[in-house]
Amino acid sequence: MSLILRYMTMGDVPQVITIDRLSFDPPWSARSYAYEVSESTYSHMVVLEQTVEVAPATGLRRLVKNLSGAQQAERQIVAYGGLWHIADEAHISTIATHPAERGRGYGEIVLAGMVRRALTLNAAYVVLEVRVSNTAAQNLYRKHDFQITDVKPRYYHNNGEDAYDMRLMLTDPVMKQRIEERYASLRAQHRFIDQYTDVPPPRGQT
């Protein structure tokens, strides 16, 4: 099994939508993701792709595979996120892990990847909103040094729940070092390939 952190493509959108619908009410539309991936000049959408080797074929299928030299593997999006970069602000617009893959640290990889991408974009801070009832997400954000700076009343339209505004300042050299060290530790732990944090977007946005 291998993991790759990379930019989201149009081909990823169907899998991302599935995770979104399992995670949020209301979910984003397919058109929203298509815009973020192919049209927006400030979006840095990311996915964590898991590649798993398929069980060996038997009989004739195995013979054909051996003759062709083809490697069979299944590629699955296990987590994703969205980062908007506007002036000095990096805004985490969305983040989710497939329900079947939660508890494995995949969401943390995506979060840390977006924070490091914000660093490479020279953003001054990262901001996000989170439901006041979502303590699990808040704990993850606090682990990565986000702090609650405000409350947005009735932010979520489906039930009128408040949101915390959480922010991480990126201008302090000590904080920058903490972010880099934490990211390096995650890479060593999960051994994922990074094709996102210091790579220009595929469509050439800045």
N, C-alpha and C positions, 0 to 999 in steps of 0.2 A: 504494500500500500504506500502511496505517496501523496503529498499535499502540495498544492501550488496556490499561492496568493497572487492573483492577477486581475487585470481590468475586466469588468463585465463586458460581454459582447451581445449582439442581438440574438445569437444562438443560445445564450444562457437564459434569456427572458422567460421562456415557458417554465423552466425549473424554478427560477426566482419567484415567479408569480405563485407557484404552488406553495412555496415556503411562506410567502407573504400572506396568502389566504389562510394558512394554518396558524399564523402568528398574530395577525392584526384585524381589528374591526373598527373602521372599514379598511380594507386593503387598498393598495395603489392599483391603478388600472394598467393594463398592458401598454396603453398609449403613453402613460407617464414614464414607464421604464424605457420605452423606445426613444422618447424625447431625451431623457437623461443620458442614454448611451450614445445616441447618434446626432443629436442636435445641440444640446446645451454646451455653452462655452465655458462653464464654470463647474461642471460636475465631474467627479472622480469616483465612479461607481466601481465596486470591487467585489470579487467572489473568492471563496475558498473552495477549490476543486479537489476532490478526492478521487484518486485512480486506484482501482482494485483489479488485480488479475483475475480473470475468469477461470473457473475450474477446468482442468485439462480435458480436452475432447477425447472421445474414445472411438475405436473402429475406424471407419472411412474418414470421419471428420478429423481425427487425429492425423491420419496419413496426409490428408490435404494440407492441414496446417503445417506439418513438418516440411512438406515439399515447397510450400509457398514462403515459409519463414516468417509468416505474419504472427504478430503478438496480439492476443485478444485481451482487452481490458475494458472495464466499465468506468466511465467518468461521471461523477455525480457532484452537483453543487451542494455542499453541506452547510454553508453560511454565506452571507453577503452583507454589504453595507453601502451607504451612500455618503459622499463627502462633497459639500459645496465650498468652493474657495472664492470669496468675494472680498477684494481689498485686503485688510488685515485679518479678516475673520475666516475661520474654517468651521463649517457647520455640519455636524453629523445629522443627516436627514433621516436615515433609517439604518437599522441593524437587526439581523435575525439569524437564528440557527434553525435548521430543520428539526422538528420535535423529536424525531428518531435519533438525532445525533447530539442532543443536548447533554451537558455534563462531561464533555470531552475536551473542553477548552477551546473549541473552534470559534465561538463568539469572541473570546478574548483575543485570539489571533487577529481577527478582523478589526476589532477595536484598536489594538495596538498598531496595526498596519495603517489605519487611517490617521492615527495620531502622528506616526512617523512621517506619513505623506504630508501632513500639515507642516511639519518641520521643514521638509525639503522644499515646500512651496513658500517658505519664509512667512508663514502666518504668525500673527502675534498671539492668538489664542484659539482654542477649540471650544465650541459651545454645542449643547444638545438639550433636548427636552425629554423628560421621563415622567411617567405617571407617579403621583405621590404614593400610590399603593404598590408600585413595583419595586419592592425592597431588594430583590435579587439583582436586578439591573443596577440599582443605586450602589449596591455593595461592590459590584464589578467596577463601576465608574470611579468610586472612591479609591479602590485599589490602584487605579491608574491616576490618582491625584486630582480628579475632578472635585470641585466644591460647589455646593448649592449657593447660588447668588441671588435667586429671586423665586417667587411663586407666580405662575400665570393662571389666574382663576378661570375655571371652566374651559380649559384649553382643548380638551378632547370632546368633539361634537357628538359622538355616539352616546355618551352618558354624562357629559358635563363635568368630568373629573378634572381636578386641578393638575398642573404640571409643575415640576421643579425645573428651573433653568440652572443647568450645571455647566461650569466652565473650568478650563485648564489653561493657565497662562504659559506661554512658550518662550518668553523673552529672557527668563532667568537662565544663565549658563549652567547652574547647578541642576535645574529642572531638565534642561536639554540632555545633560549627561545621564540623569536618571532614566529618561525615556529611552535613550540609546541602549543603556545597560539592560533595561527590562526587555526591550525588543530582542536583543542578542540572546538573552536567557530563554525567551520563548522559542526562538529559532533553534537553539541547541536542544531544547526539550522535545519539540514536535518535529524537528528536521524538515520543515517546509521550505519550498523554493519561493523566493520573493521576486516576483516580476511586476511589482506594483509601486513600492514606496519611493523609489528613486528613478522611476521610468516615466518618460513623457507619455501622455495619453495617446492611444492609437490614432485618434483623429487630429492630433496636433494642436489641441487646445492648450492654453497657458494658465 
